[in-house]
Amino acid sequence: MKKSDDQKRHMVEMAAAAVIGVCMAAGVFLIRKNSTTTVSEACRPGLFSWKRSAMQEEREEEVQRAMAELGCEIIYQEIPDSVSDETVTAFLKRRKQQGQAVFALAGEAEWAMEEDASSMKKVLERISQRNSVSGDARIEGIVWDVEPYLLEEWDTDRPGLMETYVENLSTAYRQAKEEDLFVIVCIPHFYDSEKTYAYLDRLVKNGCDAVAVMNYSKRNEIRQLAGEAELAKKYGRGLINITELQEPGSHSLTAEQTYYEDGTGAVRESQDRIRKAYPETELGFAWHCLEPALELLDREEPGMGEPK
């Protein structure tokens, strides 16, 4: 049947509107991609924080003191689902006012074994929801703390466990990039051993933008980063050295694994040595974690913890 002029005009208008809609969507996509955190930005000094109380306004003075005296520009904060959006948004805005970024911190050892990264996907969906209501402040990235070596399967089926672990992180990585989130994966310093190196290679290539190494042995911190530094350079990823600050005895830590008794000055000397050893690596440093950091700062003379 022959279409009337009005029908034709209506069809043209609808087609034009569809094209404009596609262009606008593409424009938003480009804006989001252009705002993505860079590796250099994500490798700024960071501080781990596991307690939800750190997001409360009454603790702002403590949080800001630790961030300022340690020279940190990023806080890796665990954000439980039960914390209200209003609390999280207020925390994000306070950090933004201080020129600091917030990365969500999440993970359980069991997530390494889950089918299709189900728990990781839920975390990313929750971050997306929080970012949708937080205005001009947002969660910039995710830090995965998933430790498969804590599971029984590490001794009985290490290849199978590592296969699922890497696949889950790769799946989560793809979803995180759709949400414009920078991805950091925490790993121990021994994944670059012969039995797990191939999995580490795939993890760095397909599962993250940076690896954060729990470099919790003071015996040879530089050598313990060698394999990860090589892969970070190979794939254009960031490398973050994490220093432990918790008291010996907590979580079975020994004095050889933590700087609790050494102080922040010793940590900075360690960071300087590592930095000089890897001049061509996109290198960052992180402190673990807020509560013991405050204890160290309380023991030291005012200003001792501040970066030079």
C-alpha distance (Angstrom), angle and dihedral (degrees) to the residues before:
residue distance angle dihedral
M1 . . .
K2 3.80 . .
K3 3.83 113.6 .
S4 3.82 119.6 -127.3
D5 3.83 120.6 -121.8
D6 3.82 89.5 -107.3
Q7 3.81 91.0 53.5
K8 3.79 91.4 49.0
R9 3.79 91.8 48.5
H10 3.80 90.4 49.1
M11 3.82 91.4 51.2
V12 3.81 91.4 49.9
E13 3.79 91.0 50.0
M14 3.81 91.5 49.8
A15 3.80 91.6 48.9
A16 3.81 91.2 49.4
A17 3.79 91.0 49.5
A18 3.79 90.2 51.2
V19 3.81 91.5 51.8
I20 3.80 91.6 48.9
G21 3.79 89.7 49.3
V22 3.78 91.6 52.6
C23 3.80 91.4 48.3
M24 3.79 91.9 48.9
A25 3.79 90.7 49.9
A26 3.77 89.9 49.4
G27 3.78 89.6 49.1
V28 3.79 91.6 53.4
F29 3.78 89.8 47.8
L30 3.79 91.1 52.7
I31 3.77 91.7 47.7
R32 3.79 90.8 52.3
K33 3.77 93.0 47.9
N34 3.79 92.0 46.9
S35 3.82 89.8 53.7
T36 3.80 94.0 54.2
T37 3.80 115.0 131.3
T38 3.80 110.6 -106.3
V39 3.79 125.1 -132.7
S40 3.81 90.5 -110.7
E41 3.81 91.7 52.7
A42 3.80 92.2 47.6
C43 3.80 91.3 50.4
R44 3.79 92.8 62.8
P45 3.83 113.4 118.8
G46 3.81 112.2 -69.9
L47 3.80 140.1 -166.2
F48 3.81 126.5 -151.3
S49 3.80 117.9 -135.4
W50 3.81 122.2 -176.5
K51 3.80 102.6 171.1
R52 3.78 119.9 89.2
S53 3.79 89.2 -147.1
A54 3.82 88.0 74.4
M55 3.81 87.6 73.7
Q56 3.79 93.4 57.5
E57 3.78 117.3 101.9
E58 3.81 92.3 -127.8
R59 3.81 89.4 66.3
E60 3.79 95.3 47.9
E61 3.81 93.9 103.8
E62 3.82 91.5 54.6
V63 3.79 94.2 45.0
Q64 3.78 93.0 48.1
R65 3.78 91.7 46.1
A66 3.81 91.6 55.3
M67 3.79 92.9 44.1
A68 3.81 92.7 48.7
E69 3.81 99.2 42.8
L70 3.80 93.2 45.3
G71 3.80 91.6 44.3
C72 3.81 93.0 -122.9
E73 3.78 121.7 163.2
I74 3.81 98.4 177.8
I75 3.78 130.0 51.5
Y76 3.80 119.5 -159.0
Q77 3.79 100.4 -150.9
E78 3.80 127.8 -176.0
I79 3.81 105.8 -133.5
P80 3.82 112.2 -167.2
D81 3.80 118.2 -152.5
S82 3.79 89.6 -118.5
V83 3.81 93.1 65.2
S84 3.80 109.3 97.2
D85 3.79 122.5 -111.5
E86 3.80 88.0 -123.0
T87 3.81 91.7 58.3
V88 3.79 92.6 46.5
T89 3.80 93.3 46.6
A90 3.81 91.9 50.4
F91 3.82 89.8 49.6
L92 3.80 91.6 49.3
K93 3.79 91.1 50.3
R94 3.82 92.6 50.1
R95 3.78 91.0 51.2
K96 3.79 91.5 47.2
Q97 3.80 89.9 51.7
Q98 3.81 87.5 55.4
G99 3.80 91.8 49.5
Q100 3.81 91.8 -110.5
A101 3.79 131.5 133.9
V102 3.81 127.0 -136.7
F103 3.79 123.7 -141.9
A104 3.80 118.7 -173.5
L105 3.80 113.8 -121.3
A106 3.80 117.6 -148.6
G107 3.78 144.0 147.9
E108 3.78 150.3 114.7
A109 3.79 127.2 -156.8
E110 3.83 90.4 -121.4
W111 3.80 91.1 62.2
A112 3.79 87.7 76.1
M113 3.81 88.9 70.0
E114 3.79 101.5 41.5
E115 3.76 123.0 115.2
D116 3.80 114.8 -103.7
A117 3.83 95.0 -10.3
S118 3.80 90.9 -77.3
S119 3.82 98.4 167.9
M120 3.79 93.1 43.1
K121 3.80 90.2 52.2
K122 3.80 90.8 51.9
V123 3.81 90.4 51.9
L124 3.80 90.8 51.5
E125 3.79 91.9 48.0
R126 3.81 90.1 51.9
I127 3.81 91.2 49.7
S128 3.79 89.7 50.7
Q129 3.80 90.4 50.8
R130 3.81 91.9 49.4
N131 3.79 91.7 48.1
S132 3.80 90.2 51.5
V133 3.82 91.0 62.9
S134 3.82 101.4 33.4
G135 3.79 98.3 83.4
D136 3.79 117.6 -149.3
A137 3.83 93.1 -9.4
R138 3.78 118.5 75.3
I139 3.76 146.8 167.1
E140 3.81 102.6 -95.4
G141 3.78 100.5 -163.7
I142 3.77 150.8 -13.8
V143 3.80 128.8 -107.6
W144 3.80 112.0 -157.6
D145 3.81 115.2 -152.2
V146 3.80 99.8 -175.7
E147 3.80 112.1 149.9
P148 3.83 113.2 -172.4
Y149 3.81 92.9 175.2
L150 3.81 87.9 74.5
L151 3.82 91.0 65.9
E152 3.80 126.9 88.8
E153 3.80 89.0 -121.3
W154 3.79 89.0 68.7
D155 3.81 88.0 77.3
T156 3.81 98.6 34.3
D157 3.83 104.1 39.2
R158 3.78 110.5 6.5
P159 3.84 96.1 158.1
G160 3.79 92.7 51.3
L161 3.78 92.4 45.6
M162 3.80 93.7 48.7
E163 3.80 91.0 46.7
T164 3.80 92.2 56.0
Y165 3.81 91.6 41.5
V166 3.80 94.0 54.3
E167 3.80 92.8 42.8
N168 3.81 91.5 51.4
L169 3.79 92.4 49.5
S170 3.79 90.4 48.4
T171 3.81 90.8 51.1
A172 3.80 91.6 48.1
Y173 3.80 90.3 47.0
R174 3.79 92.2 58.5
Q175 3.79 91.4 51.4
A176 3.81 92.7 45.3
K177 3.80 91.4 54.7
E178 3.81 89.5 53.4
E179 3.81 86.0 58.1
D180 3.83 92.7 47.3
L181 3.81 92.7 -114.9
F182 3.79 124.7 149.5
V183 3.81 110.7 -130.3
I184 3.80 125.6 -141.7
V185 3.80 121.2 178.2
C186 3.81 120.2 -158.7
I187 3.78 113.4 -140.2
P188 3.81 136.5 171.0
H189 3.79 118.3 -110.3
F190 3.81 93.2 -110.6
Y191 3.82 101.5 68.1
D192 3.80 87.9 93.8
S193 3.80 89.7 69.0
E194 3.80 119.7 113.9
K195 3.82 96.5 -97.2
T196 3.81 96.3 52.1
Y197 3.82 105.7 25.0
A198 3.81 94.6 99.6
Y199 3.80 90.2 54.2
L200 3.79 91.0 47.8
D201 3.78 89.4 52.2
R202 3.81 91.0 54.7
L203 3.79 91.7 44.2
V204 3.79 93.5 54.2
K205 3.81 91.1 44.1
N206 3.81 99.8 45.1
G207 3.79 110.0 13.8
C208 3.80 111.3 50.4
D209 3.79 150.8 17.4
A210 3.81 91.9 -135.5
V211 3.78 138.3 7.4
A212 3.79 119.9 -136.5
V213 3.79 110.0 -153.6
M214 3.80 118.3 -149.5
N215 3.79 90.9 -139.4
Y216 3.80 93.8 -175.3
S217 3.78 101.2 156.8
K218 3.79 117.9 82.3
R219 3.81 93.5 -163.2
N220 3.80 97.2 87.7
E221 3.78 111.8 -5.9
I222 3.80 94.1 163.3
R223 3.79 96.3 53.1
Q224 3.80 91.2 44.7
L225 3.81 89.1 64.3
A226 3.81 96.8 47.8
G227 3.80 99.5 98.1
E228 3.79 94.1 42.7
A229 3.82 91.8 47.5
E230 3.79 90.1 52.8
L231 3.81 92.5 52.0
A232 3.80 93.7 42.8
K233 3.78 89.6 55.6
K234 3.82 91.9 44.0
Y235 3.82 93.8 54.8
G236 3.80 101.1 29.1
R237 3.81 94.2 -110.9
G238 3.76 131.7 143.8
L239 3.81 124.5 -107.9
I240 3.80 120.1 -149.1
N241 3.80 122.7 -169.9
I242 3.81 112.6 -148.4
T243 3.80 118.4 -154.7
E244 3.81 119.8 -157.6
L245 3.81 117.6 -131.8
Q246 3.80 103.1 170.8
E247 3.79 120.7 120.0
P248 3.82 117.9 -91.2
G249 3.78 109.6 -98.2
S250 3.80 95.3 35.3
H251 3.80 111.1 110.6
S252 3.84 87.4 -1.2
L253 3.81 91.4 -67.8
T254 3.80 119.1 161.9
A255 3.80 126.4 -149.5
E256 3.80 87.6 -106.3
Q257 3.81 90.6 62.0
T258 3.79 101.4 48.9
Y259 3.79 140.1 50.4
Y260 3.80 93.2 -145.0
E261 3.79 92.2 114.8
D262 3.83 95.1 35.7
G263 3.79 100.5 56.8
T264 3.77 135.8 -140.6
G265 3.80 93.8 -65.9
A266 3.80 90.6 62.8
V267 3.80 89.6 48.9
R268 3.79 90.9 54.8
E269 3.81 91.2 49.2
S270 3.80 88.3 52.6
Q271 3.79 91.1 49.5
D272 3.80 91.2 51.0
R273 3.81 91.7 52.2
I274 3.79 92.2 49.5
R275 3.79 92.5 46.1
K276 3.80 91.5 53.4
A277 3.82 91.1 47.8
Y278 3.82 93.4 55.6
P279 3.83 106.7 34.8
E280 3.82 94.0 154.3
T281 3.80 95.9 49.5
E282 3.81 124.1 96.2
L283 3.78 90.5 -119.9
G284 3.78 132.8 -175.1
F285 3.81 136.4 173.5
A286 3.79 132.0 -140.6
W287 3.79 135.1 -172.4
H288 3.81 122.8 -138.7
C289 2.95 108.0 -123.4
L290 3.84 153.3 -2.7
E291 3.82 101.3 -135.0
P292 3.83 98.6 50.3
A293 3.81 89.3 39.5
L294 3.78 88.7 60.3
E295 3.82 89.7 48.6
L296 3.79 91.0 53.2
L297 3.78 92.2 47.8
D298 3.81 91.0 49.5
R299 3.83 90.2 54.9
E300 3.78 94.1 49.7
E301 3.76 130.2 75.1
P302 3.83 114.1 -91.8
G303 3.78 110.3 -81.1
M304 3.80 95.8 15.2
G305 3.78 91.6 112.3
E306 3.77 95.0 49.9
P307 3.81 115.9 107.9
K308 3.78 116.7 -107.6
